[in-house]
Amino acid sequence: MKDSISDGPEPVAHIDMDDKIFTFLQFVGGLGALVGGATIFVDGAAALASRLRIPPIIIGLTVVALGTSAPEIGVNVIAALGDQSALAVGNVLGSNLLNILSVLGISALIAPLIVNSQVVRVDLPVMIGSAVLFSIFAYDGQVTRVEAAILLTILVAYTLMQIAIVRRARRSPKRAPSRAASIPNITRRPLFIEILFVVGGALLLVLGADWLVSAATTTARSLKIDERIIGLTVVAIGTSLPELAASMAAALKGERELAVGNVVGSNIYNILAVVGITGCISTTGLSVPPTALELDFPVMLLASFACIPIFVSGYKIERWEGLLFLSYYLLYLCYLFAETSHPGLAQTLAKLTPPALILTTVVAIIQWLRTFSRGRTSYHDASIRT
């Protein structure tokens, strides 16, 4: 990267056009390699697991589940090894906020989403508990290797619990497993092709993560933007594109339960798997920027807790609730971009965002209480009522 940062008052550097094009191509190529590598890796790993006679249920809840978080894992490992913890932490926080406020918001605008009762009973508490635990670990400014190992241990326990739930549901003809769609259709290929898929997919993941982190870091430095903000926005949006595409496709196809389950499951794995693996690999753990503790963690917690009354209220996410979620995400993005160039505006937005999320939670609780008082709230799946 050429040293073309001006000494004048302009906050934005005058970057050579060739460097701009190269950085852009590096970002796009890295993103493409991440998504493609994750797809190929999951395909090959699932086929190898099937060849080893591992049940499809376990494949779907382990290999495929981790595969959806593979872009975040790849980016965070490269960032942590490169002493760029701010970008790594920002990527996880940004991905989880994007999943709740933007992915659910956009999907609900397409069609009101149905919330499966199992998500409310099992997955939502795990998602919120993981967010709270991550915040507690980060409170002292660092997630240590021991704390990261604890997150990985919880991930193993959660996965084993999911396998038990799905197996129990399959034995009951009236209770189809909500995650049946996550179990892949495994295609038999020659062994060397399956190995090639696994190795090639893993190499693409590493290469794509390296390119994406490099492009994001170059952009942050040239524009004098904090790496945390790049991780919260550009990198988080890029690595969350598979979740966004999957949830939107599920909403368009009428599979409205899958859109919610996809988001909740992704948030769980982002914390337990991505932070856990990254923190264990890093020799010094993950450093957490003070600015993330002041705003990003509280907003993530508020967004997570806001899901409780909204999910339970009629076991649906209505269009107006999706619009509110999306509006809050846009408000949060405005704050991040104003943080560097317009500190006064950023402070105002920072004061508005948490109360707005609290207001949504209160309104949703009131709506749930009204529904409950009318005797229409039930712990059966919303799909039965619709």
C-alpha positions as CSV (number, residue, x, y, z in Angstrom):
1,M,0.0,0.0,0.0
2,K,1.5,3.3,-1.0
3,D,2.0,6.0,1.7
4,S,-0.4,8.6,0.3
5,I,-2.0,9.9,3.4
6,S,-2.1,13.6,3.3
7,D,-0.8,15.9,6.0
8,G,-3.6,18.4,5.5
9,P,-6.8,18.7,7.4
10,E,-8.7,16.2,5.2
11,P,-9.6,13.1,7.2
12,V,-9.7,10.9,4.2
13,A,-6.5,9.9,2.5
14,H,-5.8,10.4,-1.2
15,I,-5.2,6.9,-2.3
16,D,-3.8,5.9,-5.6
17,M,-6.5,4.6,-8.0
18,D,-4.5,1.3,-8.6
19,D,-4.5,0.7,-4.8
20,K,-8.2,1.4,-4.5
21,I,-9.0,-1.1,-7.3
22,F,-6.6,-3.7,-5.8
23,T,-8.2,-3.3,-2.4
24,F,-11.7,-3.6,-3.8
25,L,-10.8,-6.7,-5.8
26,Q,-9.1,-8.2,-2.8
27,F,-12.2,-7.6,-0.6
28,V,-14.6,-9.0,-3.3
29,G,-12.3,-12.0,-4.0
30,G,-11.8,-12.7,-0.3
31,L,-15.6,-12.6,0.3
32,G,-16.2,-14.9,-2.7
33,A,-13.5,-17.3,-1.5
34,L,-15.0,-17.4,2.0
35,V,-18.5,-18.2,0.9
36,G,-17.4,-20.7,-1.8
37,G,-14.8,-22.3,0.5
38,A,-17.4,-22.8,3.2
39,T,-19.9,-24.4,0.8
40,I,-17.3,-26.7,-0.7
41,F,-15.9,-27.6,2.7
42,V,-19.3,-28.4,4.2
43,D,-20.2,-30.6,1.1
44,G,-16.9,-32.6,1.4
45,A,-17.0,-32.9,5.1
46,A,-20.6,-34.1,5.1
47,A,-19.8,-36.7,2.5
48,L,-16.8,-37.9,4.4
49,A,-18.8,-38.1,7.6
50,S,-21.5,-40.1,5.8
51,R,-18.8,-42.5,4.4
52,L,-17.7,-43.0,8.0
53,R,-21.4,-44.0,8.8
54,I,-22.0,-40.9,11.0
55,P,-25.8,-40.4,11.2
56,P,-27.1,-37.5,9.0
57,I,-28.6,-35.9,12.1
58,I,-25.2,-35.5,13.7
59,I,-23.8,-34.2,10.3
60,G,-26.5,-31.6,10.1
61,L,-26.1,-30.3,13.6
62,T,-22.3,-30.3,13.6
63,V,-20.6,-30.1,10.2
64,V,-23.3,-28.0,8.6
65,A,-23.9,-25.8,11.7
66,L,-20.2,-25.0,12.0
67,G,-20.0,-24.5,8.2
68,T,-22.5,-21.6,8.4
69,S,-20.1,-19.9,10.8
70,A,-17.0,-20.8,8.8
71,P,-16.6,-17.3,7.3
72,E,-16.6,-15.7,10.7
73,I,-14.2,-18.3,12.1
74,G,-11.8,-17.8,9.1
75,V,-11.8,-14.0,9.4
76,N,-11.4,-14.0,13.2
77,V,-8.6,-16.5,13.3
78,I,-6.6,-14.5,10.7
79,A,-7.4,-11.2,12.6
80,A,-6.5,-12.7,16.0
81,L,-3.2,-14.1,14.7
82,G,-2.4,-10.7,13.2
83,D,-3.0,-8.9,16.5
84,Q,-6.2,-7.3,15.2
85,S,-8.6,-8.3,18.1
86,A,-10.7,-5.2,17.6
87,L,-11.7,-6.4,14.1
88,A,-12.3,-9.9,15.4
89,V,-14.5,-8.8,18.3
90,G,-16.3,-6.3,16.0
91,N,-17.0,-9.0,13.5
92,V,-18.8,-11.2,16.1
93,L,-20.8,-8.3,17.6
94,G,-21.6,-6.9,14.2
95,S,-22.7,-10.3,12.8
96,N,-25.0,-10.9,15.8
97,L,-26.6,-7.5,15.6
98,L,-27.0,-7.8,11.9
99,N,-28.7,-11.2,12.3
100,I,-31.3,-10.0,14.8
101,L,-32.0,-6.4,13.6
102,S,-31.4,-6.7,9.9
103,V,-31.8,-10.3,8.8
104,L,-34.9,-10.9,10.9
105,G,-36.2,-7.4,10.0
106,I,-35.9,-7.9,6.2
107,S,-37.2,-11.4,6.4
108,A,-40.3,-10.3,8.4
109,L,-41.0,-7.5,5.9
110,I,-41.1,-10.2,3.2
111,A,-43.6,-12.3,5.2
112,P,-44.5,-12.4,8.9
113,L,-42.2,-15.0,10.5
114,I,-43.3,-18.0,12.6
115,V,-41.4,-18.8,15.8
116,N,-41.2,-22.5,16.7
117,S,-41.9,-23.3,20.3
118,Q,-38.6,-25.2,20.6
119,V,-36.7,-22.1,19.6
120,V,-38.4,-20.2,22.5
121,R,-37.8,-23.0,25.0
122,V,-34.3,-24.1,24.1
123,D,-32.4,-22.0,21.5
124,L,-33.4,-18.5,22.5
125,P,-32.3,-19.0,26.2
126,V,-29.0,-20.4,24.9
127,M,-28.5,-17.5,22.6
128,I,-29.2,-14.9,25.3
129,G,-27.1,-16.8,27.8
130,S,-24.2,-17.0,25.4
131,A,-24.4,-13.2,24.8
132,V,-24.5,-12.5,28.5
133,L,-21.5,-14.8,29.2
134,F,-19.5,-13.3,26.3
135,S,-20.2,-9.8,27.8
136,I,-19.1,-11.0,31.3
137,F,-15.9,-12.5,29.9
138,A,-15.2,-9.3,28.0
139,Y,-15.9,-6.9,30.8
140,D,-12.3,-6.8,32.0
141,G,-11.1,-5.9,28.4
142,Q,-10.0,-9.4,27.4
143,V,-11.4,-12.9,26.6
144,T,-8.8,-15.3,27.9
145,R,-8.0,-18.7,26.5
146,V,-9.6,-20.3,29.6
147,E,-12.8,-18.4,29.0
148,A,-12.7,-19.2,25.3
149,A,-12.4,-22.9,26.2
150,I,-15.5,-22.6,28.5
151,L,-17.4,-21.3,25.5
152,L,-16.3,-24.3,23.4
153,T,-17.4,-26.6,26.2
154,I,-20.8,-25.1,26.2
155,L,-21.0,-25.5,22.4
156,V,-20.3,-29.2,22.7
157,A,-23.0,-29.6,25.4
158,Y,-25.5,-27.6,23.3
159,T,-24.8,-29.7,20.2
160,L,-25.2,-32.9,22.1
161,M,-28.5,-31.6,23.5
162,Q,-29.7,-30.7,19.9
163,I,-28.9,-34.2,18.7
164,A,-30.9,-35.7,21.6
165,I,-33.9,-33.4,20.8
166,V,-33.9,-34.2,17.1
167,R,-33.6,-37.9,17.8
168,R,-36.5,-37.8,20.3
169,A,-38.6,-35.7,17.8
170,R,-38.0,-38.2,15.0
171,R,-39.4,-41.0,17.1
172,S,-42.6,-39.0,17.6
173,P,-44.6,-38.8,14.3
174,K,-46.5,-35.7,15.5
175,R,-43.3,-33.8,16.2
176,A,-41.1,-33.3,13.2
177,P,-37.7,-31.9,14.0
178,S,-37.5,-28.2,13.3
179,R,-34.0,-28.6,11.9
180,A,-34.7,-31.3,9.4
181,A,-33.9,-28.9,6.6
182,S,-30.4,-28.4,7.9
183,I,-29.5,-32.0,7.3
184,P,-27.7,-32.1,3.9
185,N,-28.6,-34.3,0.9
186,I,-25.3,-36.2,0.7
187,T,-24.0,-37.1,-2.8
188,R,-21.7,-40.1,-3.1
189,R,-18.5,-39.3,-5.0
190,P,-15.1,-41.0,-5.2
191,L,-13.1,-40.7,-2.0
192,F,-10.3,-38.5,-3.5
193,I,-13.0,-36.0,-4.7
194,E,-14.4,-35.7,-1.2
195,I,-10.9,-35.2,0.3
196,L,-10.2,-32.6,-2.4
197,F,-13.4,-30.8,-1.4
198,V,-12.4,-30.7,2.3
199,V,-8.8,-29.6,1.6
200,G,-9.7,-27.2,-1.2
201,G,-12.6,-25.7,0.9
202,A,-10.3,-25.2,3.9
203,L,-7.6,-23.5,1.7
204,L,-10.2,-21.2,0.2
205,L,-11.5,-20.3,3.6
206,V,-8.0,-19.4,4.8
207,L,-7.2,-17.5,1.6
208,G,-10.5,-15.7,1.6
209,A,-10.2,-14.7,5.2
210,D,-6.7,-13.4,4.7
211,W,-7.7,-11.3,1.7
212,L,-10.8,-9.9,3.4
213,V,-9.0,-9.0,6.6
214,S,-6.1,-7.4,4.6
215,A,-8.5,-5.3,2.5
216,A,-10.5,-4.3,5.5
217,T,-7.4,-3.3,7.5
218,T,-6.0,-1.3,4.5
219,T,-9.3,0.5,4.1
220,A,-9.5,1.3,7.8
221,R,-6.0,2.7,7.9
222,S,-6.3,4.7,4.7
223,L,-9.6,6.3,5.8
224,K,-8.5,6.6,9.4
225,I,-11.4,4.5,10.6
226,D,-11.1,2.3,13.7
227,E,-10.7,-1.4,12.9
228,R,-13.6,-2.1,15.3
229,I,-16.0,-0.1,13.1
230,I,-14.8,-2.0,10.0
231,G,-15.4,-5.3,11.8
232,L,-18.8,-4.2,13.0
233,T,-19.9,-3.1,9.5
234,V,-18.2,-4.1,6.3
235,V,-16.7,-7.4,7.5
236,A,-19.7,-8.4,9.6
237,I,-22.1,-7.7,6.7
238,G,-19.8,-9.6,4.3
239,T,-19.5,-12.7,6.5
240,S,-23.2,-12.7,7.3
241,L,-24.3,-12.7,3.7
242,P,-25.0,-16.5,3.7
243,E,-27.3,-16.1,6.7
244,L,-29.1,-13.2,5.1
245,A,-29.5,-15.1,1.8
246,A,-30.7,-18.2,3.6
247,S,-33.3,-16.4,5.7
248,M,-34.7,-14.3,2.9
249,A,-35.0,-17.5,0.7
250,A,-36.8,-19.3,3.5
251,A,-39.2,-16.4,3.9
252,L,-39.9,-16.2,0.2
253,K,-40.5,-19.9,0.0
254,G,-43.0,-19.8,2.9
255,E,-40.6,-21.7,5.3
256,R,-41.0,-19.0,7.9
257,E,-39.8,-21.1,10.9
258,L,-36.4,-21.7,9.2
259,A,-35.7,-18.0,8.9
260,V,-35.9,-17.5,12.7
261,G,-34.1,-20.7,13.6
262,N,-31.3,-19.8,11.2
263,V,-30.7,-16.5,12.9
264,V,-30.9,-17.8,16.4
265,G,-28.6,-20.7,15.6
266,S,-26.1,-18.5,13.8
267,N,-25.9,-16.2,16.8
268,I,-25.2,-19.1,19.1
269,Y,-22.4,-20.4,17.0
270,N,-20.9,-17.0,16.4
271,I,-20.3,-16.6,20.1
272,L,-19.6,-20.2,21.2
273,A,-17.7,-21.4,18.2
274,V,-16.2,-18.3,16.6
275,V,-15.1,-16.6,19.9
276,G,-14.2,-19.9,21.4
277,I,-12.0,-21.1,18.6
278,T,-10.4,-17.7,18.0
279,G,-9.7,-17.1,21.7
280,C,-8.1,-20.6,22.1
281,I,-5.9,-20.1,19.0
282,S,-4.7,-16.7,20.1
283,T,-1.8,-16.9,22.5
284,T,-2.9,-13.8,24.5
285,G,-6.6,-14.2,24.1
286,L,-8.9,-11.6,22.5
287,S,-8.5,-7.9,23.5
288,V,-11.8,-6.0,23.7
289,P,-11.8,-2.3,22.9
290,P,-13.3,0.0,25.6
291,T,-15.6,1.6,23.0
292,A,-17.1,-1.9,22.3
293,L,-17.8,-2.3,26.0
294,E,-19.5,1.1,26.2
295,L,-21.9,0.7,23.3
296,D,-21.7,-2.5,21.2
297,F,-22.0,-5.0,23.9
298,P,-25.0,-3.3,25.6
299,V,-26.8,-2.9,22.2
300,M,-26.2,-6.6,21.4
301,L,-27.6,-7.6,24.8
302,L,-30.6,-5.3,24.4
303,A,-31.3,-6.7,20.9
304,S,-31.0,-10.2,22.3
305,F,-33.4,-9.6,25.2
306,A,-35.8,-7.8,22.9
307,C,-36.4,-11.1,21.1
308,I,-38.1,-12.6,24.2
309,P,-41.4,-10.7,24.2
310,I,-41.4,-10.4,20.4
311,F,-40.9,-14.1,19.8
312,V,-43.4,-15.1,22.5
313,S,-46.1,-12.6,21.5
314,G,-48.2,-14.8,19.3
315,Y,-45.2,-16.8,18.3
316,K,-44.8,-14.5,15.3
317,I,-42.6,-11.7,14.1
318,E,-45.0,-9.3,12.4
319,R,-44.1,-6.9,9.6
320,W,-44.1,-3.8,11.9
321,E,-41.8,-5.5,14.3
322,G,-39.4,-6.4,11.4
323,L,-39.6,-2.7,10.3
324,L,-38.7,-1.6,13.8
325,F,-35.7,-4.0,14.0
326,L,-34.5,-2.8,10.6
327,S,-34.9,0.8,11.6
328,Y,-32.8,0.3,14.8
329,Y,-30.1,-1.4,12.8
330,L,-29.9,1.6,10.4
331,L,-29.8,3.9,13.4
332,Y,-26.9,1.9,14.8
333,L,-25.1,2.1,11.5
334,C,-25.6,5.8,11.3
335,Y,-24.0,6.1,14.8
336,L,-20.9,4.0,13.7
337,F,-20.3,6.1,10.7
338,A,-20.9,9.4,12.6
339,E,-18.5,8.3,15.3
340,T,-15.5,9.2,13.3
341,S,-16.6,12.3,11.3
342,H,-19.4,13.8,13.5
343,P,-18.8,13.0,17.2
344,G,-21.6,15.3,18.4
345,L,-24.2,13.4,16.2
346,A,-22.7,10.1,17.3
347,Q,-23.3,11.0,21.0
348,T,-26.9,11.9,20.2
349,L,-27.5,8.6,18.4
350,A,-25.7,6.6,21.1
351,K,-28.2,8.0,23.6
352,L,-31.2,7.2,21.4
353,T,-30.3,3.6,20.4
354,P,-30.6,1.8,23.8
355,P,-33.9,3.6,24.8
356,A,-35.3,2.7,21.4
357,L,-34.6,-1.0,22.0
358,I,-35.9,-0.8,25.5
359,L,-39.1,0.9,24.2
360,T,-39.6,-2.0,21.7
361,T,-39.2,-4.5,24.5
362,V,-41.8,-2.8,26.6
363,V,-44.3,-2.5,23.8
364,A,-43.8,-6.2,22.9
365,I,-44.3,-7.2,26.5
366,I,-47.5,-5.2,26.7
367,Q,-48.7,-6.8,23.5
368,W,-47.8,-10.3,24.8
369,L,-49.7,-9.6,28.1
370,R,-52.8,-8.5,26.1
371,T,-52.6,-11.7,24.0
372,F,-52.1,-13.8,27.1
373,S,-55.1,-12.1,28.9
374,R,-57.3,-13.0,25.9
375,G,-56.3,-16.6,26.3
376,R,-54.8,-16.9,22.8
377,T,-51.2,-17.6,23.9
378,S,-50.2,-21.2,23.7
379,Y,-47.0,-23.2,23.8
380,H,-47.9,-25.1,20.7
381,D,-46.1,-24.3,17.4
382,A,-47.4,-21.3,15.7
383,S,-47.7,-23.3,12.5
384,I,-50.6,-25.3,14.1
385,R,-52.6,-22.1,14.6
386,T,-51.9,-20.8,11.1
